[in-house]
Amino acid sequence: MTTAVESKLARLTVDVSGSVARLVLRNPPLNVIDIPMMEELAQVLAEMESRSNISVIVLSGEGRTFSAGVDVAAHVPDKVEAMLLKFHAVIRALVASKKVTLAAVRGHCLGGGAELAMVCDMVYTTVSAQWGFPEIKLACYPPVACTALAAVVGQKRAAELILTGRTITGMEAAQIGLVNRALADEELLSAVDNTVAEILRLSPAALAVTKKALYAWDAMHFDKGLARAEKIYLEDLMKTADAQEGVRAFMEKRAPNWVGK
């Protein structure tokens, strides 16, 4: 099924079959989440939410990777505020969705890509996938992960991942509870399809209400926490010389020169 919205997409592939909408991130080679992709995701998620026949949304990445994260070029001073607003609008849409959301992850799943996957209801990954929140290496931080990761994996593990920026495998992501299951590459899609089939046997109305109850406690804190993380990011972090140097160094493909302020 193709709608007028879907036919105009450049950064997403959307396939709606029955009650399942499959959204594929498409910005090769690493499916970097740039502002056009954010805008398309927000538009498509809003449309899928409005369709009463859709029960499940599956997110994946084109090719051999999920997403290497948000476009670093969008972190420069004149773009960063608009970027955060657009990206967090997508995150908030996923968090608030009445549909059951699943992420199928292979390859790189880093930074904003990992944040996008982690807020889905269920996440399946390949064993060899690379997960991480490397923003600290650019003297930045991941606002969504700072807000919600501890609730998923625990405070100590969240602190380690965010404060070191280290990368972990899909297997370790499963061991710490960041994802539901880690599978061999050839088993990933069938595992997702099996879960989708289970969900489709259930009442969409009951699932929507159950999601509301399941996240009732977290929902009370997520919006306020993310708003606070955004404010600190824009008013404190982006005014530091190191944050500006980290982004410049990445774009210039050189080691950063930290000044500690």
Secondary structure, 3 states (H helix, E strand, C coil): CCCHHHHCCCCEEEEEECCEEEEEECCCCCCCECHHHHHHHHHHHHHHHHCCCCCEEEEEECCCCCECCECHHHHCCCCHHHHHHHHHHHHHHHHHCCCEEEEEECCEEECHHHHHHHCCCEEEEECCCEEECHHHHHCCCCHHHHHHHHHHHCHHHHHHHHHHCCEEEHHHHHHCCCCCEEECHHHHHHHHHHHHHHHHCCCHHHHHHHHHHHCHHHHHHHHHHHHHHHHHHHHCHHHCHHHHHHHHHHHCCCCCCCCCC
